[in-house]
Amino acid sequence: MTYELECQIEELRAELRNAVEPCERRQIETELELAQAELAQAMAELDGSVDAEPPF
């Protein structure tokens, strides 16, 4: 899962470098932030610093 997220992040970064329109840039930036947050969550779950189970 983390490999796919890392690939997605790299693709979004490439898209962002080539994006010209402000609306398109904002959309890609938002998608990039979400993918980075997902990757951070996945990495935290892998190293055990975050419990993968919901608190309830």
PDB file of N, CA, C and O in Angstrom:
ATOM      1  N   MET A   1       0.824  -1.204   0.000  1.00  0.00           N
ATOM      2  CA  MET A   1       0.000   0.000   0.000  1.00  0.00           C
ATOM      3  C   MET A   1       0.856   1.251   0.000  1.00  0.00           C
ATOM      4  O   MET A   1       0.547   2.223  -0.689  1.00  0.00           O
ATOM      5  N   THR A   2       1.928   1.228   0.770  1.00  0.00           N
ATOM      6  CA  THR A   2       2.748   2.441   0.832  1.00  0.00           C
ATOM      7  C   THR A   2       3.443   2.701  -0.496  1.00  0.00           C
ATOM      8  O   THR A   2       3.642   3.854  -0.878  1.00  0.00           O
ATOM      9  N   TYR A   3       3.816   1.629  -1.207  1.00  0.00           N
ATOM     10  CA  TYR A   3       4.469   1.822  -2.501  1.00  0.00           C
ATOM     11  C   TYR A   3       3.533   2.537  -3.470  1.00  0.00           C
ATOM     12  O   TYR A   3       3.947   3.452  -4.181  1.00  0.00           O
ATOM     13  N   GLU A   4       2.284   2.120  -3.493  1.00  0.00           N
ATOM     14  CA  GLU A   4       1.309   2.749  -4.382  1.00  0.00           C
ATOM     15  C   GLU A   4       1.106   4.220  -4.014  1.00  0.00           C
ATOM     16  O   GLU A   4       0.995   5.078  -4.890  1.00  0.00           O
ATOM     17  N   LEU A   5       1.059   4.499  -2.719  1.00  0.00           N
ATOM     18  CA  LEU A   5       0.912   5.891  -2.283  1.00  0.00           C
ATOM     19  C   LEU A   5       2.124   6.722  -2.669  1.00  0.00           C
ATOM     20  O   LEU A   5       1.985   7.871  -3.088  1.00  0.00           O
ATOM     21  N   GLU A   6       3.310   6.148  -2.529  1.00  0.00           N
ATOM     22  CA  GLU A   6       4.524   6.872  -2.918  1.00  0.00           C
ATOM     23  C   GLU A   6       4.521   7.166  -4.415  1.00  0.00           C
ATOM     24  O   GLU A   6       4.913   8.255  -4.835  1.00  0.00           O
ATOM     25  N   CYS A   7       4.082   6.200  -5.223  1.00  0.00           N
ATOM     26  CA  CYS A   7       3.980   6.414  -6.673  1.00  0.00           C
ATOM     27  C   CYS A   7       2.959   7.504  -6.994  1.00  0.00           C
ATOM     28  O   CYS A   7       3.197   8.366  -7.840  1.00  0.00           O
ATOM     29  N   GLN A   8       1.830   7.449  -6.311  1.00  0.00           N
ATOM     30  CA  GLN A   8       0.790   8.453  -6.533  1.00  0.00           C
ATOM     31  C   GLN A   8       1.306   9.849  -6.176  1.00  0.00           C
ATOM     32  O   GLN A   8       1.032  10.813  -6.891  1.00  0.00           O
ATOM     33  N   ILE A   9       2.046   9.957  -5.083  1.00  0.00           N
ATOM     34  CA  ILE A   9       2.591  11.246  -4.665  1.00  0.00           C
ATOM     35  C   ILE A   9       3.560  11.782  -5.712  1.00  0.00           C
ATOM     36  O   ILE A   9       3.533  12.969  -6.037  1.00  0.00           O
ATOM     37  N   GLU A  10       4.412  10.914  -6.236  1.00  0.00           N
ATOM     38  CA  GLU A  10       5.360  11.344  -7.265  1.00  0.00           C
ATOM     39  C   GLU A  10       4.633  11.795  -8.528  1.00  0.00           C
ATOM     40  O   GLU A  10       5.031  12.777  -9.155  1.00  0.00           O
ATOM     41  N   GLU A  11       3.568  11.083  -8.905  1.00  0.00           N
ATOM     42  CA  GLU A  11       2.786  11.474 -10.077  1.00  0.00           C
ATOM     43  C   GLU A  11       2.107  12.826  -9.856  1.00  0.00           C
ATOM     44  O   GLU A  11       2.076  13.664 -10.757  1.00  0.00           O
ATOM     45  N   LEU A  12       1.567  13.032  -8.664  1.00  0.00           N
ATOM     46  CA  LEU A  12       0.918  14.303  -8.364  1.00  0.00           C
ATOM     47  C   LEU A  12       1.922  15.443  -8.364  1.00  0.00           C
ATOM     48  O   LEU A  12       1.607  16.539  -8.828  1.00  0.00           O
ATOM     49  N   ARG A  13       3.121  15.207  -7.854  1.00  0.00           N
ATOM     50  CA  ARG A  13       4.161  16.236  -7.886  1.00  0.00           C
ATOM     51  C   ARG A  13       4.516  16.609  -9.317  1.00  0.00           C
ATOM     52  O   ARG A  13       4.704  17.785  -9.629  1.00  0.00           O
ATOM     53  N   ALA A  14       4.608  15.606 -10.186  1.00  0.00           N
ATOM     54  CA  ALA A  14       4.906  15.868 -11.596  1.00  0.00           C
ATOM     55  C   ALA A  14       3.773  16.667 -12.243  1.00  0.00           C
ATOM     56  O   ALA A  14       4.018  17.612 -12.993  1.00  0.00           O
ATOM     57  N   GLU A  15       2.532  16.278 -11.945  1.00  0.00           N
ATOM     58  CA  GLU A  15       1.387  17.008 -12.468  1.00  0.00           C
ATOM     59  C   GLU A  15       1.395  18.456 -11.979  1.00  0.00           C
ATOM     60  O   GLU A  15       1.095  19.378 -12.737  1.00  0.00           O
ATOM     61  N   LEU A  16       1.737  18.642 -10.724  1.00  0.00           N
ATOM     62  CA  LEU A  16       1.748  19.983 -10.141  1.00  0.00           C
ATOM     63  C   LEU A  16       2.792  20.869 -10.826  1.00  0.00           C
ATOM     64  O   LEU A  16       2.560  22.054 -11.061  1.00  0.00           O
ATOM     65  N   ARG A  17       3.940  20.274 -11.138  1.00  0.00           N
ATOM     66  CA  ARG A  17       4.988  21.045 -11.831  1.00  0.00           C
ATOM     67  C   ARG A  17       4.511  21.532 -13.194  1.00  0.00           C
ATOM     68  O   ARG A  17       4.928  22.594 -13.657  1.00  0.00           O
ATOM     69  N   ASN A  18       3.639  20.762 -13.837  1.00  0.00           N
ATOM     70  CA  ASN A  18       3.181  21.096 -15.185  1.00  0.00           C
ATOM     71  C   ASN A  18       1.840  21.819 -15.219  1.00  0.00           C
ATOM     72  O   ASN A  18       1.402  22.254 -16.284  1.00  0.00           O
ATOM     73  N   ALA A  19       1.193  21.951 -14.088  1.00  0.00           N
ATOM     74  CA  ALA A  19      -0.122  22.602 -14.037  1.00  0.00           C
ATOM     75  C   ALA A  19       0.035  24.107 -14.216  1.00  0.00           C
ATOM     76  O   ALA A  19       0.899  24.737 -13.607  1.00  0.00           O
ATOM     77  N   VAL A  20      -0.810  24.661 -15.055  1.00  0.00           N
ATOM     78  CA  VAL A  20      -0.745  26.089 -15.350  1.00  0.00           C
ATOM     79  C   VAL A  20      -1.895  26.849 -14.706  1.00  0.00           C
ATOM     80  O   VAL A  20      -1.696  27.918 -14.129  1.00  0.00           O
ATOM     81  N   GLU A  21      -3.081  26.301 -14.806  1.00  0.00           N
ATOM     82  CA  GLU A  21      -4.269  26.988 -14.308  1.00  0.00           C
ATOM     83  C   GLU A  21      -4.349  26.916 -12.785  1.00  0.00           C
ATOM     84  O   GLU A  21      -4.105  25.860 -12.202  1.00  0.00           O
ATOM     85  N   PRO A  22      -4.692  28.037 -12.134  1.00  0.00           N
ATOM     86  CA  PRO A  22      -4.782  28.062 -10.672  1.00  0.00           C
ATOM     87  C   PRO A  22      -5.766  27.032 -10.107  1.00  0.00           C
ATOM     88  O   PRO A  22      -5.494  26.419  -9.075  1.00  0.00           O
ATOM     89  N   CYS A  23      -6.887  26.842 -10.765  1.00  0.00           N
ATOM     90  CA  CYS A  23      -7.892  25.882 -10.291  1.00  0.00           C
ATOM     91  C   CYS A  23      -7.320  24.466 -10.330  1.00  0.00           C
ATOM     92  O   CYS A  23      -7.497  23.688  -9.393  1.00  0.00           O
ATOM     93  N   GLU A  24      -6.646  24.150 -11.403  1.00  0.00           N
ATOM     94  CA  GLU A  24      -6.041  22.832 -11.539  1.00  0.00           C
ATOM     95  C   GLU A  24      -4.948  22.628 -10.486  1.00  0.00           C
ATOM     96  O   GLU A  24      -4.834  21.546  -9.909  1.00  0.00           O
ATOM     97  N   ARG A  25      -4.149  23.661 -10.240  1.00  0.00           N
ATOM     98  CA  ARG A  25      -3.082  23.586  -9.234  1.00  0.00           C
ATOM     99  C   ARG A  25      -3.659  23.326  -7.844  1.00  0.00           C
ATOM    100  O   ARG A  25      -3.138  22.496  -7.100  1.00  0.00           O
ATOM    101  N   ARG A  26      -4.738  24.035  -7.494  1.00  0.00           N
ATOM    102  CA  ARG A  26      -5.364  23.841  -6.181  1.00  0.00           C
ATOM    103  C   ARG A  26      -5.885  22.413  -6.023  1.00  0.00           C
ATOM    104  O   ARG A  26      -5.731  21.804  -4.964  1.00  0.00           O
ATOM    105  N   GLN A  27      -6.497  21.887  -7.076  1.00  0.00           N
ATOM    106  CA  GLN A  27      -7.034  20.531  -7.019  1.00  0.00           C
ATOM    107  C   GLN A  27      -5.897  19.521  -6.827  1.00  0.00           C
ATOM    108  O   GLN A  27      -6.015  18.606  -6.012  1.00  0.00           O
ATOM    109  N   ILE A  28      -4.820  19.680  -7.558  1.00  0.00           N
ATOM    110  CA  ILE A  28      -3.691  18.763  -7.439  1.00  0.00           C
ATOM    111  C   ILE A  28      -3.032  18.906  -6.071  1.00  0.00           C
ATOM    112  O   ILE A  28      -2.640  17.910  -5.463  1.00  0.00           O
ATOM    113  N   GLU A  29      -2.908  20.139  -5.586  1.00  0.00           N
ATOM    114  CA  GLU A  29      -2.319  20.354  -4.258  1.00  0.00           C
ATOM    115  C   GLU A  29      -3.147  19.659  -3.184  1.00  0.00           C
ATOM    116  O   GLU A  29      -2.593  19.070  -2.256  1.00  0.00           O
ATOM    117  N   THR A  30      -4.469  19.726  -3.307  1.00  0.00           N
ATOM    118  CA  THR A  30      -5.352  19.069  -2.341  1.00  0.00           C
ATOM    119  C   THR A  30      -5.184  17.556  -2.396  1.00  0.00           C
ATOM    120  O   THR A  30      -5.084  16.902  -1.358  1.00  0.00           O
ATOM    121  N   GLU A  31      -5.155  17.002  -3.600  1.00  0.00           N
ATOM    122  CA  GLU A  31      -4.959  15.566  -3.757  1.00  0.00           C
ATOM    123  C   GLU A  31      -3.599  15.140  -3.212  1.00  0.00           C
ATOM    124  O   GLU A  31      -3.470  14.071  -2.615  1.00  0.00           O
ATOM    125  N   LEU A  32      -2.588  15.978  -3.418  1.00  0.00           N
ATOM    126  CA  LEU A  32      -1.248  15.680  -2.929  1.00  0.00           C
ATOM    127  C   LEU A  32      -1.221  15.677  -1.406  1.00  0.00           C
ATOM    128  O   LEU A  32      -0.627  14.785  -0.800  1.00  0.00           O
ATOM    129  N   GLU A  33      -1.848  16.652  -0.790  1.00  0.00           N
ATOM    130  CA  GLU A  33      -1.909  16.704   0.674  1.00  0.00           C
ATOM    131  C   GLU A  33      -2.612  15.472   1.248  1.00  0.00           C
ATOM    132  O   GLU A  33      -2.168  14.911   2.250  1.00  0.00           O
ATOM    133  N   LEU A  34      -3.703  15.054   0.614  1.00  0.00           N
ATOM    134  CA  LEU A  34      -4.426  13.868   1.078  1.00  0.00           C
ATOM    135  C   LEU A  34      -3.570  12.610   0.943  1.00  0.00           C
ATOM    136  O   LEU A  34      -3.538  11.777   1.849  1.00  0.00           O
ATOM    137  N   ALA A  35      -2.890  12.474  -0.168  1.00  0.00           N
ATOM    138  CA  ALA A  35      -2.040  11.303  -0.382  1.00  0.00           C
ATOM    139  C   ALA A  35      -0.883  11.286   0.615  1.00  0.00           C
ATOM    140  O   ALA A  35      -0.513  10.225   1.119  1.00  0.00           O
ATOM    141  N   GLN A  36      -0.315  12.447   0.899  1.00  0.00           N
ATOM    142  CA  GLN A  36       0.773  12.516   1.873  1.00  0.00           C
ATOM    143  C   GLN A  36       0.282  12.169   3.273  1.00  0.00           C
ATOM    144  O   GLN A  36       0.993  11.516   4.038  1.00  0.00           O
ATOM    145  N   ALA A  37      -0.925  12.601   3.609  1.00  0.00           N
ATOM    146  CA  ALA A  37      -1.494  12.266   4.908  1.00  0.00           C
ATOM    147  C   ALA A  37      -1.771  10.767   5.005  1.00  0.00           C
ATOM    148  O   ALA A  37      -1.529  10.157   6.046  1.00  0.00           O
ATOM    149  N   GLU A  38      -2.273  10.177   3.932  1.00  0.00           N
ATOM    150  CA  GLU A  38      -2.508   8.733   3.916  1.00  0.00           C
ATOM    151  C   GLU A  38      -1.202   7.967   4.098  1.00  0.00           C
ATOM    152  O   GLU A  38      -1.148   6.978   4.829  1.00  0.00           O
ATOM    153  N   LEU A  39      -0.151   8.433   3.424  1.00  0.00           N
ATOM    154  CA  LEU A  39       1.148   7.778   3.543  1.00  0.00           C
ATOM    155  C   LEU A  39       1.679   7.898   4.965  1.00  0.00           C
ATOM    156  O   LEU A  39       2.204   6.928   5.512  1.00  0.00           O
ATOM    157  N   ALA A  40       1.550   9.060   5.562  1.00  0.00           N
ATOM    158  CA  ALA A  40       2.008   9.254   6.941  1.00  0.00           C
ATOM    159  C   ALA A  40       1.250   8.334   7.884  1.00  0.00           C
ATOM    160  O   ALA A  40       1.848   7.752   8.790  1.00  0.00           O
ATOM    161  N   GLN A  41      -0.044   8.194   7.688  1.00  0.00           N
ATOM    162  CA  GLN A  41      -0.859   7.307   8.514  1.00  0.00           C
ATOM    163  C   GLN A  41      -0.427   5.859   8.331  1.00  0.00           C
ATOM    164  O   GLN A  41      -0.286   5.122   9.307  1.00  0.00           O
ATOM    165  N   ALA A  42      -0.219   5.454   7.095  1.00  0.00           N
ATOM    166  CA  ALA A  42       0.191   4.077   6.824  1.00  0.00           C
ATOM    167  C   ALA A  42       1.556   3.779   7.440  1.00  0.00           C
ATOM    168  O   ALA A  42       1.766   2.700   7.993  1.00  0.00           O
ATOM    169  N   MET A  43       2.475   4.724   7.345  1.00  0.00           N
ATOM    170  CA  MET A  43       3.811   4.529   7.913  1.00  0.00           C
ATOM    171  C   MET A  43       3.730   4.448   9.439  1.00  0.00           C
ATOM    172  O   MET A  43       4.434   3.649  10.057  1.00  0.00           O
ATOM    173  N   ALA A  44       2.882   5.265  10.039  1.00  0.00           N
ATOM    174  CA  ALA A  44       2.719   5.234  11.491  1.00  0.00           C
ATOM    175  C   ALA A  44       2.131   3.900  11.942  1.00  0.00           C
ATOM    176  O   ALA A  44       2.526   3.362  12.976  1.00  0.00           O
ATOM    177  N   GLU A  45       1.205   3.379  11.180  1.00  0.00           N
ATOM    178  CA  GLU A  45       0.617   2.082  11.519  1.00  0.00           C
ATOM    179  C   GLU A  45       1.654   0.975  11.391  1.00  0.00           C
ATOM    180  O   GLU A  45       1.671   0.045  12.197  1.00  0.00           O
ATOM    181  N   LEU A  46       2.518   1.069  10.385  1.00  0.00           N
ATOM    182  CA  LEU A  46       3.540   0.039  10.184  1.00  0.00           C
ATOM    183  C   LEU A  46       4.563   0.022  11.309  1.00  0.00           C
ATOM    184  O   LEU A  46       4.993  -1.047  11.742  1.00  0.00           O
ATOM    185  N   ASP A  47       4.955   1.199  11.785  1.00  0.00           N
ATOM    186  CA  ASP A  47       5.982   1.214  12.838  1.00  0.00           C
ATOM    187  C   ASP A  47       5.383   1.114  14.244  1.00  0.00           C
ATOM    188  O   ASP A  47       6.109   1.123  15.238  1.00  0.00           O
ATOM    189  N   GLY A  48       4.051   1.020  14.313  1.00  0.00           N
ATOM    190  CA  GLY A  48       3.407   0.784  15.590  1.00  0.00           C
ATOM    191  C   GLY A  48       3.163   2.014  16.441  1.00  0.00           C
ATOM    192  O   GLY A  48       2.729   1.892  17.586  1.00  0.00           O
ATOM    193  N   SER A  49       3.433   3.201  15.906  1.00  0.00           N
ATOM    194  CA  SER A  49       3.234   4.407  16.714  1.00  0.00           C
ATOM    195  C   SER A  49       1.762   4.841  16.758  1.00  0.00           C
ATOM    196  O   SER A  49       1.390   5.692  17.567  1.00  0.00           O
ATOM    197  N   VAL A  50       0.938   4.263  15.900  1.00  0.00           N
ATOM    198  CA  VAL A  50      -0.490   4.576  15.869  1.00  0.00           C
ATOM    199  C   VAL A  50      -1.252   3.264  15.841  1.00  0.00           C
ATOM    200  O   VAL A  50      -0.876   2.336  15.125  1.00  0.00           O
ATOM    201  N   ASP A  51      -2.311   3.187  16.612  1.00  0.00           N
ATOM    202  CA  ASP A  51      -3.153   1.998  16.629  1.00  0.00           C
ATOM    203  C   ASP A  51      -4.054   2.021  15.394  1.00  0.00           C
ATOM    204  O   ASP A  51      -4.735   3.014  15.136  1.00  0.00           O
ATOM    205  N   ALA A  52      -4.055   0.954  14.652  1.00  0.00           N
ATOM    206  CA  ALA A  52      -4.847   0.891  13.422  1.00  0.00           C
ATOM    207  C   ALA A  52      -6.327   0.693  13.705  1.00  0.00           C
ATOM    208  O   ALA A  52      -7.160   0.965  12.841  1.00  0.00           O
ATOM    209  N   GLU A  53      -6.663   0.233  14.876  1.00  0.00           N
ATOM    210  CA  GLU A  53      -8.058  -0.001  15.248  1.00  0.00           C
ATOM    211  C   GLU A  53      -8.713   1.285  15.731  1.00  0.00           C
ATOM    212  O   GLU A  53      -8.061   2.108  16.374  1.00  0.00           O
ATOM    213  N   PRO A  54     -10.004   1.468  15.428  1.00  0.00           N
ATOM    214  CA  PRO A  54     -10.701   2.643  15.961  1.00  0.00           C
ATOM    215  C   PRO A  54     -10.795   2.566  17.477  1.00  0.00           C
ATOM    216  O   PRO A  54     -10.748   1.467  18.029  1.00  0.00           O
ATOM    217  N   PRO A  55     -10.926   3.692  18.169  1.00  0.00           N
ATOM    218  CA  PRO A  55     -10.911   3.704  19.615  1.00  0.00           C
ATOM    219  C   PRO A  55     -12.153   3.120  20.276  1.00  0.00           C
ATOM    220  O   PRO A  55     -12.156   2.954  21.495  1.00  0.00           O
ATOM    221  N   PHE A  56     -13.185   2.808  19.547  1.00  0.00           N
ATOM    222  CA  PHE A  56     -14.418   2.293  20.156  1.00  0.00           C
ATOM    223  C   PHE A  56     -14.611   0.836  19.877  1.00  0.00           C
ATOM    224  O   PHE A  56     -15.599   0.249  20.318  1.00  0.00           O
TER     225      PHE A  56
END
